[in-house]
Amino acid sequence: MKNNFKSDLKKEALLHPLIDSYYQKLKHYTFERISDLNQQLKGVDVILKDKRDGTIYFVDEKAQLDYLNESLPTFAFEIQYLKKDSIREGWLFDSNKKTQFYTLATSIFSDEEEKLTSCQLTFINREKLLELLKHKGIEKQTLVNYSSNVAKGKIRITELNPRTEGYLYLSRNKAEAPLNLILKLNWLIDEGVGKSFP
């Protein structure tokens, strides 16, 4: 079982300046990166502020750091995971999170040693995402029920088309053994839940 915590932290530190360079190009927004651990645990990595009306948005950043120099058409949304032999709630359905938007970093490329040089960002409206899933008949318990009789791997669910929308995946090769909802990014964009940048 892999636990790449230190390696992931190093990659995250390399990713932040790259993502920040993209935030700086947002025409109508300023951004503040949050270092307070309590805020981060509540799902706030960045605060975006609309220059036009002062509205602030709480943003949780998620990145495909296990897939450097690859372009995947999907993203994994965490439903639950193991910690100290007990099942913990993943970030997607966690009502304690203050997150309003996710910044999903995919297609992360490193063309230079110790430097991440480009990535694709997709902004996901969390409320709209949860509404879309509910409309499809997908709630946390639905997904947990699907996984209860499966040892590991891909789980097809009747609520989603696995080819164009998504599926469940139970990982056993990671220490946390996460149950993830794998969703197609293009589907989320087409449904008005997400927007890609740049």
N, C-alpha and C positions, 0 to 999 in steps of 0.2 A: 504494500500500500504506500502510495506516494504522499508526502507532505512537504510541499515546496514553498513553505511560508516565507523563508528568508529570500529565496530566489524571486518570489512574486513581489515582495516589498522592494527589491532592487529594481525590478522591471517597472513597477509603479512609479518609483522616483524618476526613472528615465522618461516615463510616459507623460507625466504632469507638464513639463515645459512644452512638449509638443501639443498637447490638448490646449494649453493656455494660449499658444500662438494662434490656434483656430478661434478660441473665444474672442481674442483681440480683433478679429476680423468681423465679428457680429456688429452690424451697423447700429442697431438701436439698443444695445445692451452693454452694461459694464459687468465685470465679474469679480468675485472675491473668493479665493480658495480658503477653505476652512481647515484649520489645524487642530481645533478642539476635539478631543476624542469623544466626548459625550455627544456632541453634535453629529460626528461621523457615525456613531453607533445608532443614531436616530435617522440615518440615511441622508445626511447633508454633507456632501463633499465640497460643493460650490454653491454660492448664492449669485444668481443672475438678477440684475436690476434693470428694468425698462427705463431708458432715459426719457421717454416721452411722458410717462405718467407716474414713475416712481414705484411701480409694482415690483415686488420681489418674488423670486421663484427658488424653491429649494431643489437642488439637483444632486442626484446620486450617480457617481460615475462607475461604470462597469466595463471591463475590458477583456478581450480574448487573448490574455497574455500567454496562454499555453500554445497558441497557434501563430507565433511570429513568422512573418514572411509567407503567410497563407491568406487566402480570401475565402471565408466561409459565408454562405448565403443565409445563415441562421444565427440565433443567439439563444443562450441558455438562461432561463428565468428560474431562480431557485425556489422550490416549493418547501423542501425540508432537508435536514442533514443530521448527521450523528455528531454528538460531542459528549465525551465521557460516558459512553454507552446509553445516552438518552437522546430521544429524537427532539430536535429543536426546529422551530418554525423558520422557514426560509424568508428571504426579504420580499418576495413578490406580494404575498398576502398579509404580511405583518402589519397590523393596524397601529403599532407603536411607531412606525416609521413616518417621518414628516415629509418624505419625498413627494415632490409634485411632478418632477421630470427625471428620466434617466438619460444620461449621455452614454450611449453604447459605443465603445471604440472597437472597431473591427478592421480587418485588412491592415494590421500593424506591420510596417516594414522597417528593417534595420539594414541600411546600406553602408553604414560605417560602424566600426568597432565601438562598443559601449554607447551607442546613440540610436534612438528610434527616430527615423527620418520622415515617415508619413503614416497616416492612418485615415480611415473613413469614420466619421461620426454620424450616429443616428440619434436624434432627439426623440424620446418616447414620452408621450403624455400619460402618466401613470393612471389617472382617473379614467381616461378614455380606454386604456388598455383593459382595465378591470371591467369596465362596462361592456366592451367587446366580448370578453371571455364569458361574462355572465349571460349575455345575449346568446352565446353559443351553448349555454348550459354547463359551463365549466366553472366550478368553484373548488376551493382547496380540497374539500372532502372527496369530491368526485375523483380527483387525481390520485389522492392517497389510496382510495378504494381500488383503482386500477393497478396500483403497484403492489398491493398486499400479497398477491399470489405469484409475483415474478422475482426471480433471483437477481437478475441484472439485465442490462441492455435496453434496446429500443422497445417501447410499448406503444402500439397503435391504439388510439382512442377514437371512438365512433363520432365524437363531436368535431373532430378536425380531419381534413384531408391531409394525409401524411406527406403527399408530394408537393402540395401548394401552400399548406397552412402550418402544420406542425405535428408534433408527437411528444410523448413522454420519454425520458431516458433516466435509468437508474444506474449510477456509476458505482462500481465496486473497486476500481483501481485507485481511488483516492481515499485517504483516511476518513474523510467526513461522509463518504458514501452518499453524496447528494442525489436527491430526486429533482430533476430539472424538467421544466416545460420548454421544449425546443421549438422556437417559432421562427418562421420565415420572415426576414426583414422586409422583403418586397411586399408581402401580404400586409404587414402592419402599416407600411407606407400607403398602399392602395386603399386601406380601410380608414385612412385619415388619422391614425393613431401615432404615426411617426413621420419624421422628416429628416432626410439625409443632408449632411453638410461636410465638407464643402461640395 
